[in-house]
Every structure is written in structure tokens, then in C-alpha cells.
Amino acid sequence: MRNVMTRWATLDDAEGIARVHIAAWQAAYRGLLPDDVLDGLDVSRRTRSWSRWLTASAAGEPTDDSSPVSHRLLVAETGARIVGWAGFGAGRDEGAAHLGELAGFYVHPLHWGRRVGHALLVDVEQELLAARFEAAYLWVLRGNSRAVEFYERHGWHADGTGKTGAAGGANGLHELRHRRQLG
């Protein structure tokens, strides 16, 4: 495996981020989300969405329609190809602004098990710690055992909190919260 490098995402990365996002969703969420949702994911539409997100992030503006928080995004590369990404910042959930949040974390399925996720997660945790967050949380789709195992190996543990929401055109998604002390 080539060396993994992480760096801050730029607007030029939108398509690469979109491609990883779609491939990871289609592999990880098959059987957890409706097939028509997964099969209907479109690179050009997702690229436009990521372009808007990255523009807002660079300007320090809210990156999520439901929260005033601005998150940032790291990408993982091997060679010159984006193979993973992570979006994070202050907690977006009510009463969670004092916590860091790992809001999105995806690695291209061809790079699962190749330490890309490890390198990316270590850098995210360091960035959250540098931003003075003592603890952080993330949400995992219920049934995504591969992700749960990955996060648990890295010190993130379910805290018993759940929520139901929507994403990517799918409704009624059950997510479980995982937390980690940083530093």
C-alpha cells in the first residue's frame, strides 16, 4: 500500500470527495438503506453539494442547514487520489457545542483495511484536541457493524444514546452515538 497523506480539503477536491462518499455508502449501507437510494446516488449532484459545503467551510459559514456550526474537512490521499475524508468541528446537536463532532467519515471500499481510516482518524482527533475539545462524539448507522468495530478499536464507545433521522433521501435512519475522550 502506498503511503497515506492527509490534508485540508479544497474546492478542487469536491468530485473526489463525492466519489468516495458514494462508493462508501453503496458498500457500507447496502442492506441498511433502500437499494433505490443507494443506486440513485449521482456523482455530479453530490459534487455540486460538496462544492457548496466546501465553499461555506472555507468562509467559516454554517456547513449544515440545521446548525449554525461550520465544520472542516480533511481528505486522505494515496498518490494524488482521494481515498477518504472526514468532516468535523464543534458538536451540532443541541447542548453539544462544547464537544467535538466527527460528522462524516468515509474511506473508499477498495482501501478498507489498509490503514487509511486509521491515519485519517488520528489526524481528526489531533485537530479536535488542538481546537480544545476534551471529548468528541459521532453517530453510526445502526447495523453498520464494520464501522462500530473500527471506532471501538480506536477508543470510541457507544454511550447508549440513539436518534432517528434522515440522510441522502432515506428516512427513519436509526443512529447510535459513540464518544471518546481526547488526549
C-alpha positions as CSV (number, residue, x, y, z in Angstrom):
1,M,0.0,0.0,0.0
2,R,1.2,3.5,-0.8
3,N,1.7,6.0,2.0
4,V,-1.4,7.8,3.1
5,M,-1.2,11.6,3.4
6,T,-4.0,13.7,4.9
7,R,-4.5,17.4,4.2
8,W,-7.2,20.0,4.3
9,A,-9.8,19.7,1.6
10,T,-10.1,22.4,-1.1
11,L,-12.8,23.2,-3.5
12,D,-10.9,21.3,-6.2
13,D,-11.5,18.1,-4.2
14,A,-15.3,18.1,-4.4
15,E,-15.5,15.4,-7.1
16,G,-13.0,13.1,-5.4
17,I,-14.9,13.5,-2.1
18,A,-18.2,12.8,-3.9
19,R,-16.8,9.6,-5.5
20,V,-15.6,8.3,-2.1
21,H,-18.8,9.3,-0.5
22,I,-20.9,7.4,-3.0
23,A,-18.7,4.3,-3.2
24,A,-18.6,4.0,0.6
25,W,-22.3,4.5,1.1
26,Q,-23.1,1.9,-1.6
27,A,-20.7,-0.7,0.0
28,A,-21.3,0.0,3.7
29,Y,-25.0,0.7,3.7
30,R,-26.3,-2.0,1.3
31,G,-28.9,-3.8,3.3
32,L,-29.2,-0.9,5.7
33,L,-30.6,1.7,3.3
34,P,-33.1,1.1,0.5
35,D,-31.4,0.0,-2.7
36,D,-33.1,2.7,-4.8
37,V,-31.5,5.3,-2.5
38,L,-28.0,3.8,-2.9
39,D,-28.4,3.1,-6.6
40,G,-29.7,6.6,-7.3
41,L,-26.6,8.4,-5.9
42,D,-25.2,10.7,-8.5
43,V,-21.6,11.9,-8.7
44,S,-22.4,15.2,-10.4
45,R,-25.2,16.1,-7.9
46,R,-23.0,15.0,-5.0
47,T,-20.1,17.1,-6.4
48,R,-22.3,20.2,-6.5
49,S,-23.3,19.6,-2.9
50,W,-19.8,19.2,-1.8
51,S,-18.7,22.3,-3.7
52,R,-21.3,24.3,-1.7
53,W,-20.2,22.7,1.5
54,L,-16.5,23.4,0.9
55,T,-17.2,27.0,-0.1
56,A,-19.2,27.5,3.1
57,S,-16.5,25.8,5.2
58,A,-13.7,28.0,3.7
59,A,-15.7,31.1,4.6
60,G,-16.4,29.9,8.1
61,E,-20.1,29.8,7.4
62,P,-22.5,27.0,8.5
63,T,-21.9,23.8,6.6
64,D,-25.2,22.2,7.7
65,D,-28.7,23.6,7.1
66,S,-29.8,22.5,10.5
67,S,-27.0,24.1,12.5
68,P,-25.1,27.4,12.7
69,V,-21.8,25.4,13.1
70,S,-19.0,25.5,10.5
71,H,-17.1,22.2,10.0
72,R,-13.9,21.5,8.2
73,L,-12.8,18.5,6.1
74,L,-9.6,16.5,5.9
75,V,-9.0,14.3,2.9
76,A,-6.8,11.2,2.8
77,E,-4.8,10.6,-0.4
78,T,-2.7,7.8,-1.8
79,G,-0.7,9.2,-4.6
80,A,-2.8,12.0,-6.0
81,R,-6.1,10.2,-5.5
82,I,-8.6,11.0,-2.7
83,V,-9.4,7.7,-0.9
84,G,-11.1,9.0,2.3
85,W,-12.4,12.1,4.1
86,A,-13.6,13.3,7.4
87,G,-15.8,16.3,8.3
88,F,-15.6,17.5,11.9
89,G,-15.9,20.5,14.2
90,A,-18.0,21.6,17.2
91,G,-21.0,19.5,18.0
92,R,-24.1,20.3,16.0
93,D,-26.6,18.6,18.3
94,E,-28.4,20.6,21.0
95,G,-26.3,21.2,24.0
96,A,-23.2,19.6,22.4
97,A,-21.2,22.7,21.2
98,H,-18.6,22.1,23.9
99,L,-17.9,18.7,22.3
100,G,-16.1,17.9,19.1
101,E,-18.1,16.0,16.5
102,L,-16.9,13.7,13.8
103,A,-19.8,14.4,11.5
104,G,-18.8,12.3,8.4
105,F,-16.1,9.7,7.9
106,Y,-15.7,7.6,4.8
107,V,-13.0,5.6,3.1
108,H,-13.3,4.2,-0.4
109,P,-14.1,0.5,0.0
110,L,-11.0,-0.5,-2.1
111,H,-9.0,1.0,0.7
112,W,-10.8,-0.6,3.7
113,G,-8.3,-2.4,6.0
114,R,-5.3,-0.5,4.6
115,R,-4.9,1.9,7.5
116,V,-6.3,4.8,5.5
117,G,-9.1,5.2,8.1
118,H,-6.6,4.9,11.0
119,A,-4.4,7.7,9.6
120,L,-7.4,9.9,9.0
121,L,-9.0,9.3,12.4
122,V,-5.7,10.0,14.2
123,D,-5.4,13.3,12.4
124,V,-9.0,14.3,13.1
125,E,-8.6,13.5,16.8
126,Q,-5.4,15.7,16.9
127,E,-7.3,18.6,15.2
128,L,-10.2,18.3,17.7
129,L,-7.7,18.3,20.6
130,A,-5.9,21.3,19.2
131,A,-9.3,23.1,19.0
132,R,-9.5,22.4,22.8
133,F,-12.2,19.8,22.7
134,E,-11.7,17.4,25.6
135,A,-14.2,14.9,24.2
136,A,-15.9,14.1,20.9
137,Y,-18.8,12.2,19.6
138,L,-20.0,10.6,16.3
139,W,-23.2,8.9,15.1
140,V,-23.1,5.4,13.5
141,L,-26.0,3.9,11.5
142,R,-27.4,1.0,13.5
143,G,-26.4,-2.2,11.8
144,N,-23.1,-0.8,10.5
145,S,-21.0,-3.3,12.5
146,R,-17.9,-2.7,10.4
147,A,-17.8,1.0,11.4
148,V,-18.7,0.2,15.1
149,E,-15.7,-2.3,15.3
150,F,-13.4,0.3,13.7
151,Y,-14.4,3.1,16.1
152,E,-14.2,0.8,19.1
153,R,-10.7,-0.3,18.2
154,H,-9.8,3.4,18.2
155,G,-11.3,4.1,21.7
156,W,-14.8,5.3,20.7
157,H,-17.6,3.6,22.6
158,A,-21.4,3.7,22.4
159,D,-22.9,5.8,25.2
160,G,-26.5,4.5,24.9
161,T,-27.9,7.5,23.1
162,G,-29.8,7.0,19.8
163,K,-31.7,9.1,17.4
164,T,-33.8,8.7,14.3
165,G,-33.2,10.9,11.3
166,A,-32.9,11.2,7.5
167,A,-29.9,11.3,5.1
168,G,-29.4,11.1,1.4
169,G,-33.1,10.6,0.7
170,A,-33.6,7.9,3.2
171,N,-35.9,8.5,6.3
172,G,-36.2,6.6,9.6
173,L,-32.5,6.0,10.0
174,H,-31.6,4.8,13.4
175,E,-28.2,6.0,14.6
176,L,-26.2,5.3,17.8
177,R,-23.9,7.8,19.4
178,H,-20.3,6.9,20.2
179,R,-18.0,9.1,22.4
180,R,-14.3,9.4,23.1
181,Q,-12.2,11.3,25.5
182,L,-9.4,13.1,23.6
183,G,-5.8,13.4,24.6
